[in-house]
């Protein structure tokens, strides 16, 4: 059976897949929009960020309040789209407030609640309206990070380092323009030159988040003494930089070395705690193929649509279209199949063998999904359940 054509995206479109509306594809980033995103890259703070938006707490007794309860925030099938509606388009700030407070970190770290609120709103407002790399993606990654950290591992982490692990989620794609590192490097973009063509966007994301903390009333780490604050800022850099896919093999090698030396990482060792946070954030960033089917298809279509938008820009500029970015080749689903097979699954397997997150029950499967099943002492192994239309999308297993 042939693969269905990739759906159109944009405000006038009504894209669906497998009978489900693709809600992220109601947005589009045509070439002129991407050019505006690129033009402000590195100049985001030329005007003050918007620090208004979500205010804690949510209305008492409301569905909004229920969705931010600790037991809800650790459900793997969490309805982030519902949170987006209830928060009036502020899912990241709402999710971050709920997650941070679920671990008691405001009290344990002595965080100024007003500073926390302003910082999280500033982070959310500093995201561009990309199809994939937007506040919804950051909230999804934060949710998965919290899910993987919750339990014994969170209790074994120093509170200030747990805070870093959590706020790295909102920071990890901050200011993403909707084009990749290769695009910026080829064009000698000033930000690429600043970071010497190494982890360009990842350096920019964490750099921008740390710059926000330097603004008056936004230093969420200001509750710590100067020396510890600097250590935590450096830790945040180390964690976010390993979301760069070019560092995937290096991270896998470090995890394998940890397995070979001592079977599991040791949370009493600071270097192991950093590696845990790096691995968990990277796993969370790649984790949507392990979500229930109806959630997974939202994200996999969004990332492919964003790739195609970059290709449209390159074509208009008369440049060679980057790999996986040519919509005329309808290559999106096959690229996602290979990504799951060669990157996501091995990462989850190794994380399950080496990490120390709490054991996971098998997740229910409704139609056709990539599911997570319990393995070893940790998280999960990504496996594919092929039934009906899943084969058309993934063509694997």
N, C-alpha and C positions, 0 to 999 in steps of 0.2 A: 504494500500500500504506500502511495506516495506521501511525502511530507507536505503538510499544508503550507501555503505561502505565509511569510511573516506578516502579521497584521500592520496596517497603517496606525500611526499614533498622532495625537494632537487633540485640541479641545473640541473639534467637530467630529472626531472619530468615535466609534463605539466598538473598540476592539474586544474580542472574546477569544477564549481558548478552552476547549473541552467543556463548553457550556458556561464558563465562568467569565465575568467581566474582568478585563485587565485594567485595574484602576490606575496604576502608575502610568499607563500609556495614554491617559487623557491629557498628558503634558507632552510638549515637544520642544526641542532646542534647534531650530533652523540655523543655518550658518551665521546670520547676522547676530543672533543671540549668543552663540558661542564666541564670536569675535568680541562682543562686549564683555563676556566673562574673562576672556584672555587679556583684554586691555586693562582690566582692573587688578589682575594678578600681581601681587606684591604691593598694591596700593590700597588694600581694603580698609586700612585705618586712616585714610586721608580725611575721612569724616567720622564722627563718633558713632559707635555701633548702637543699635537699638537695644536697650536693656529692659524694655517693657515687654509684657506678654503674659506668660503663665505666672500666677502667684499662688504659693502654697498657703493654706491647704485647699484642696478641692471642696466643693460644697458637701457638708455633712449629710450622710444618708443617701447620697446620689450614686448613680452607676459609675460616675467618674471616680468617686472616692473608692468604690469597690475595686475598680480596675487597678488602683495603685496600692492595694494591700499586698503585703509580702507574699502571701500564698498565691495570689493571682500573678504576680510578676515572675514567678518561677514556673509557670506553665509553658511548656514548649510550643503549644499551639496558640499562644497569646494573640489576640486580635488587635494588632497595631493600627489597622485602619479605623477600627472603632475608637481607639484612643485618639487618633488624629481628629475625628469628628468631635468628640467630647471636649477636647482641649482647644477647640477653635483653631486648629492648624498649628498647635505648639506641642507636637508629640515628643520631641526630644527633651525639652525642658521639663515636661511633666514626667516622662519616664525617668529622667536622671534624678529628679527630686525624690520620686518614690523609691528608686533603687538605693540611693545613698542613705535615705532615712530608714530603709528596711534593715540596714546593718547597724543602725545607731551611730553613724559616723559623725553626725552633727554634734552629738554630745561627746563622743569618744575623742574627737579631734579638736573640739572647741571651735567649730566653724561658725563664723558670723552668718546667720540665716539670710540677712539682707544681701550680703556680698554674694552668697551662694546663688540666690535667685537672680541677681543682676548678671552674674557671670554666665549662668546657663542660658538665660535669654539672649545675651550677647553672642554666645556661641551659635545658638540656633539661627539668629538673624544674620550671621556671617556666612551661612551656607548659600550657595547659588541654587537657583531653581532648575537643577539638572534632572533628567529623567530618572537616573539611578543614584548618583552621588549627591544626595539631598538629605534634609533632616530626618526623613523617614528611614533611610538606610542607616544613618547614624544611630537612631533609636533602636532599630532592629539589631544592630551589632551590640549595642549596650545591653539589650535584653538577653542576647545569647551569652554575652560575657558574664552577666550576673547569674544566669542559669548554670554555667559551667563552674563558676566560683562558689556558688552557694553550698552550704553544708560545712563539713569538717575543714575544707581548705580555707574558706573565708575566716573561720574561727582561728586558724593557725597563722594567718597573715597579720603582721602589725597593722593596726587600723589606718595609719597614714599611707602605707603601701597599698592596702586594699582600696583606699580612696583613689590613688594613682591608677590602679587597674581599672577602676570604674570610670573616671573622668577621661581616660584615654580613649574610650569608645566614642563619646561625643566629639573629641578632638581629631580623630584619626583621618577624616577626609575634609577637614575644615577648609573652606575656600576652593574646593575642587572646581575647575572650570568646565569640566565635561569633555576634556581631551586628555590623552595619556602623556606619560613622560617622553615617549619617543617623538611625539608631535612637537613638544616644546624644545627638545634637544636639537632636532633637525633645523628648527628655525632660530636657533641661538637666542631663545627668549631670555630676557634679563634674569628671571628667576632660575632658569637652568644654569646660567653662567654663575650666579651667586653660589649655587651648590655644586659647581664644577661637574654638572651632568650626572651626579650621583644621587639616587633616591630623591629626585627633584621635588615631586609633589609631596612625598612623605615628609621631607624636611620642611617644606612650606606649611603643611597642615599643622605640624606640632609647633613650628615657629610662630605661626599666627596665633595659636591657642595660648602660647606663653606670652606673646606680646599683649594679648587681651588682659592677662593678669597684671601687666605693668600699668594699666590704666587706672585712674582713681576709682576706688570703690569696687574693683573687680578682682582683687587678689585673693582667690579662694584658698591659696596656700599661705596667706599672711598670718594665719594662726600659729604657724611654726616658727622657731627661731631661725635666724639667717642661714646658719650652716645646714640645718636640716631641710630648710626650704630649697636650698640649692641642690642638695642631694636628690630631693624628690623631683625637682624640675629635670635633672639629668636622667633620672629613672624614666620619667614620662617620655623623654626623647628616645631612649633606648627601646621602650616598648612600642611606640608608634612607628619607628623606622622599620621594624620587622613586619609591618604590613605590606612592605614593598615585595612584589612577587619575585623580583630578582634575588631576594634574600631567602626565598623559600627553601632552597636546597641547603643553605647554610644553617637555617633553623632546624631542618630535619636532621642534619648531621649532628648538631649539638644535642638534640633530643636522643638520637641513637647512641651517642657517646655516653649520655647519662644512663641510658638503659644498660649499656654494656658494663659500665663501671659499678652501678649500684641499683639496678632494676627499676627503682623509682626515684623521682626527684625528692630532695630533702628540704622541707620548708624552713628548717633551722638555718640553712645556708642562704645568705643574701643573693649569691649568684644564681642559686637554684630558684629562688623566689622571682627574680627578674626573668629567668627563662620561662617559668610558669606563666607569668603575665604576658610575655611575648607570644608564647604558644597559644594561650587562651584567646588573646585578642585576634591573632591571625586565624585561628580556628573559627572564632565567631564571625569574622569578616567573610570567610568562605563557606559559612555554615548553612546558607539557605537551601542548598540541595537536600539537606537532611530534614527540612521542615515538612509538615504535611503538604500534600500535593497542591491544594488550593492556594497555599501561601507561596510555595516554591515557584509556581508558574508566574506569579506576579513579578518576582525578582529576576528570574532568568530572562523573561521578555524585556524587562526594563534595561538590564545591562546590555543586551544585544541591541536594543533601540538606541542606546547611548553610543555604542560603537558605530552604528550606522550613521548617526548624526555627525560624528567626527569624519567619517568617510565622505559624507555629503559636502562638508566644509572643504576637505582636501580636494575633492573633485572640482568644486567651484574655483578653488585657487589654482587649478591646473597642475596640482601635485599628484604624485603617486599615492594611491589609496592604501592606507596601512593594512596589514593583515587583520582579518576578522572584521573589517570595517566597511566592506563593500556590499551594500544591500542588493546589488544586482546579481550577486552570486548566491544569495539566499543561504549563506554559510553559517548563520547564527546558531542553529540547533546542533549541528555537528560539532562546532567549536565548544559548545557547552557540554556535550556528551564527553568529549575528550578531557575537558577541564575536570569534570567530576571523576572520571576514571583514573587520571594520572596525577591529580593534585589533591582533590578533596578527600577521596577515600583513603589514600596512604596517610594523609595528615591525621585523619580521625583514628585510624588504626594505631598509629604510633602514639598519639595522645592517649589512647586507651591503655596502651601498654606501659607508659612511663609516667603519666600525670597522676594527680591525686584528687581530682574532683570526685564528688560523691557518685556512687553507682546509679545508673539510670535504668528505669523500666523500659520495656519495648513500647514504642509509640504506636498508637492505633493507626490503621490504614483504612481510609474510606473508599477511595477510587483507585488511583494509580499514583504511587508516591515513591520518593526516595526516603527511606526511613532510617532511623537510628535504632540500633539494638544494643543491649548491654553487652559489654565485653570487659574482661579483666576487672581492674579496680576502678576504672574511670569512666570516661564519657561514652563513646559509642563507635561503632563502625558503620560507615555509610554503605548500605546495600540497596540494590534496585529491585523492586517488585514490578515485574513486567506483566501487565494485564491490559489488553485492549490497546487504547490510544497511547499509552506510555511508550510503547515501542516506536511509534511514529516520531515522537519527540527525541527520545534518547538513542534508539537503535542500538542498545547495548544489553549486556547480561545475557 
